[in-house]
Amino acid sequence: MPETALTTSTVTWAPAPPPTPQPGRAFALYARHSPGYEARLASAQALLATAAHDFAGSIVQATSLGAEDMVITDLIVRAGLPIALATLDTGRLHPETVALMERLQIHWGVPLEIYRPDPQQVADFVHTQGEDAMYRSRALRQACCALRKLQPLAQMLRGRRAWITGLRREQSDTRAQVPLIDRDADGRVKFNPLAEWHWSDVWHYIATHDVPYNPLHDAFMPSIGCAPCTRAIAVGEDFRAGRWWWEDDAQRECGLHVRHGARPLAPNSEERTA
């Protein structure tokens, strides 16, 4: 969907810019070989192979281009698995994230599907609510997420029976029970191959296999979303503390991964292919 010029409003408040990225800082801070890493890696590889087999031609990796998702893409490409790769361009991403879309395709030599919000709906929202409406209320922030993320995701998943994400249990309290295999609100099977991985595992893999990553990770931004909604975190802060930080509770999700009461599936469940 082609991009369009958007009407903007006067910005009255904005987060401070992130620290300047220092190449390799994330490796130095996070990359560690921890006990059980090889078993967790083998589990992720096996789950991806099963997913590709069970849903051949009808499965996609919905990559956020975060560190976890770059690991999954590398695992998919190395194994030659027939899994489509796709991402969302919300129109408010950091330049570093947009640049990573091209880097991904060049590095692995694979196509990347890019889904964008409806330009007229975005223009109407910005015209009526302002460019940075998300700061004014939770309702407006959620409306912006729905427009820029949920609707394009629905386009991505249309006609597909399964998808793959980079969710990990360590990421937040709301994700602490993420299963390896789940169902989304529409009944699609959802694979989370890194659910059991530690943050150190992710960076150990990236360092070991020379996986490209977003340089904003080197600026203390472990979880990266839209530019207005992401800031660097301080030492001791929660992994996702830099996302929608002005909201006053831990239930800070955009809606992409809200489970809506879906029950997890066992890894060997025949129900996956139903």
C-alpha positions in Angstrom: 0.0 0.0 0.0 1.7 3.3 -1.1 2.5 5.8 1.5 0.9 9.3 1.6 1.7 12.7 3.1 0.1 13.1 6.5 -1.3 16.2 8.1 0.6 16.9 11.3 -0.3 18.9 14.4 1.9 20.9 16.7 3.8 18.6 19.1 3.6 19.8 22.6 5.5 17.0 24.3 7.9 14.3 23.1 10.3 11.9 24.7 14.0 12.6 24.9 16.1 11.1 22.0 17.7 7.8 22.8 21.4 7.6 23.7 23.7 7.4 20.7 24.1 3.7 19.8 27.6 2.3 20.4 28.2 -0.7 18.1 28.7 -3.9 20.0 27.3 -2.5 23.3 24.4 -5.1 23.3 26.9 -7.9 22.8 29.0 -6.8 25.7 26.0 -6.3 28.0 23.9 -9.3 27.1 25.6 -12.1 25.1 26.3 -15.0 27.3 26.3 -18.8 26.9 24.1 -20.1 29.6 23.3 -23.7 30.8 20.7 -25.4 28.6 21.3 -23.1 25.6 21.9 -26.0 23.2 18.7 -27.7 24.3 16.7 -24.5 23.9 18.2 -24.0 20.4 17.4 -27.5 19.4 13.9 -27.1 20.6 13.4 -24.0 18.6 14.8 -25.6 15.5 12.5 -28.6 15.8 9.4 -26.5 16.4 10.1 -24.4 13.4 10.6 -27.5 11.2 7.3 -28.9 12.5 5.5 -25.7 11.9 6.8 -25.5 8.3 5.8 -29.1 7.7 2.3 -28.9 9.2 1.4 -25.6 7.6 3.4 -25.6 4.3 2.2 -22.7 2.2 0.1 -21.2 4.9 2.4 -19.9 7.5 4.3 -16.7 8.1 6.8 -15.3 10.5 5.4 -11.9 11.6 8.7 -10.2 12.4 8.9 -7.0 14.4 12.6 -6.9 13.4 13.6 -7.1 17.0 16.5 -9.2 18.2 14.4 -12.2 18.8 12.7 -12.1 15.4 16.1 -11.7 13.7 17.2 -14.9 15.4 14.1 -16.7 14.2 14.6 -15.4 10.6 18.1 -16.8 10.7 16.9 -20.2 11.9 14.3 -20.3 9.2 16.7 -19.4 6.4 19.5 -21.6 7.6 17.2 -24.6 7.6 15.7 -23.7 4.2 12.2 -23.8 5.7 9.2 -22.7 3.4 8.0 -20.0 5.8 7.1 -16.6 4.5 8.6 -13.5 6.2 6.5 -10.4 6.8 6.6 -7.2 8.8 4.6 -4.1 9.6 5.6 -0.6 8.6 3.4 1.6 10.8 4.6 4.9 9.3 6.1 5.9 12.7 9.1 3.6 12.9 12.6 4.7 13.7 14.8 5.2 10.6 17.0 2.4 11.9 14.1 0.0 11.9 13.1 0.9 8.3 16.7 0.5 7.1 16.8 -3.0 8.7 14.0 -4.1 6.3 16.4 -3.7 3.4 19.3 -5.1 5.3 17.4 -8.2 6.1 16.6 -8.9 2.5 20.2 -8.3 1.4 21.8 -10.3 4.2 19.6 -13.4 3.6 18.6 -13.0 0.0 15.0 -13.5 0.8 11.9 -11.4 0.1 10.1 -9.6 3.0 6.4 -8.8 2.8 5.7 -5.3 4.2 2.2 -4.4 5.3 1.2 -0.8 5.9 -2.0 0.9 7.3 -4.6 2.4 5.1 -3.1 5.9 4.2 -6.5 7.6 4.1 -7.5 6.3 7.5 -4.1 7.4 8.9 -4.5 10.8 7.4 -8.0 11.2 8.8 -6.9 10.1 12.3 -3.9 12.5 12.3 -6.1 15.3 11.0 -8.7 14.9 13.8 -6.5 13.7 16.7 -3.0 15.0 16.0 0.2 13.4 15.1 1.0 12.5 18.8 -2.5 11.7 20.1 -1.2 8.6 21.8 0.2 10.7 24.7 -3.2 12.2 25.5 -5.1 9.0 26.6 -4.9 5.3 26.6 -7.9 5.1 24.3 -6.2 7.2 21.7 -3.0 5.2 22.0 -4.9 2.0 21.5 -6.8 3.5 18.5 -3.5 4.4 16.9 -2.1 0.9 17.5 -5.3 -0.6 16.0 -5.0 1.6 12.9 -1.3 1.2 12.4 -0.6 -2.3 13.6 -3.7 -4.5 14.1 -5.3 -3.7 10.8 -2.1 -4.4 8.7 -1.5 -7.5 10.8 -5.0 -8.8 9.8 -4.0 -8.2 6.2 -0.8 -10.2 6.7 -2.6 -13.1 8.3 -5.5 -13.3 5.9 -5.7 -16.7 4.3 -3.0 -18.1 6.5 -3.5 -20.8 9.1 -0.5 -20.2 11.3 2.1 -17.6 12.3 5.4 -17.3 14.2 6.4 -14.7 16.7 9.4 -13.8 18.9 7.5 -13.8 22.2 9.5 -14.8 25.2 8.4 -15.4 28.8 11.1 -13.1 30.2 9.8 -10.1 28.3 7.1 -9.1 30.8 4.7 -10.3 33.4 1.9 -10.4 30.9 4.0 -12.8 28.8 5.3 -15.0 31.6 3.0 -17.9 30.6 3.6 -17.7 26.8 3.4 -21.3 25.5 5.5 -22.7 22.7 2.3 -23.3 20.7 -0.9 -21.3 21.1 -4.0 -20.2 19.2 -4.9 -16.6 18.5 -8.3 -15.0 18.8 -9.2 -16.1 15.3 -8.2 -19.7 15.8 -4.9 -19.6 13.9 -2.1 -21.6 15.4 0.7 -19.4 16.8 4.2 -20.6 17.3 6.5 -19.0 19.8 9.8 -20.9 19.3 11.8 -18.7 21.6 9.3 -18.7 24.5 11.8 -20.5 26.8 14.9 -18.5 25.7 16.8 -16.0 27.9 17.8 -12.6 26.7 21.4 -13.8 26.9 20.5 -16.7 24.6 19.2 -14.3 22.0 22.4 -12.3 21.9 24.7 -15.3 22.2 23.0 -16.6 19.0 23.3 -13.2 17.2 27.0 -12.9 18.1 27.8 -16.5 17.2 26.0 -16.4 13.8 26.7 -12.7 12.8 23.0 -11.9 12.6 22.1 -8.3 11.6 20.1 -6.4 14.3 18.7 -3.0 15.0 21.5 -0.6 16.2 19.0 0.9 18.6 19.6 -2.2 20.7 23.0 -0.8 21.3 21.3 2.3 22.8 19.6 0.5 25.7 16.4 -0.2 23.8 15.7 -3.9 24.1 12.0 -3.6 23.0 11.6 -1.4 19.9 8.2 -0.3 18.5 7.1 3.0 16.9 9.5 5.9 17.5 7.0 8.1 19.6 6.2 5.1 21.8 9.7 3.7 22.6 12.5 5.1 24.8 15.7 3.7 26.2 15.5 1.9 29.6 17.6 2.5 32.7 19.5 -0.1 34.6 17.2 -2.3 36.6 14.0 -1.4 34.6 11.8 -4.0 33.2 12.5 -5.3 29.6 9.5 -3.5 28.2 9.6 -0.4 30.4 10.5 1.7 27.4 7.2 1.0 25.6 4.3 3.4 26.3 6.1 4.4 29.5 3.7 7.2 30.3 0.9 4.7 31.0 0.7 3.8 34.7 0.4 0.0 34.8 2.1 -3.2 33.5 -0.7 -4.0 31.0 1.1 -2.2 28.2 0.4 -4.1 25.0 -0.7 -2.9 21.5 -3.1 -5.8 21.0 -1.0 -7.9 18.6 -0.4 -10.6 21.2 -3.3 -10.4 23.6 -4.4 -14.0 24.1 -8.2 -13.5 24.7 -8.4 -16.7 26.7 -7.0 -18.9 24.0 -5.7 -22.2 25.3 -2.2 -23.4 24.6 -1.7 -26.5 22.4 0.6 -29.3 23.3 3.7 -29.5 21.0 2.6 -32.9 19.6 -1.0 -32.0 19.3 -2.8 -33.3 16.2 -5.2 -30.3 16.6 -2.5 -28.2 14.9 -3.4 -29.6 11.5 -7.1 -29.4 11.9 
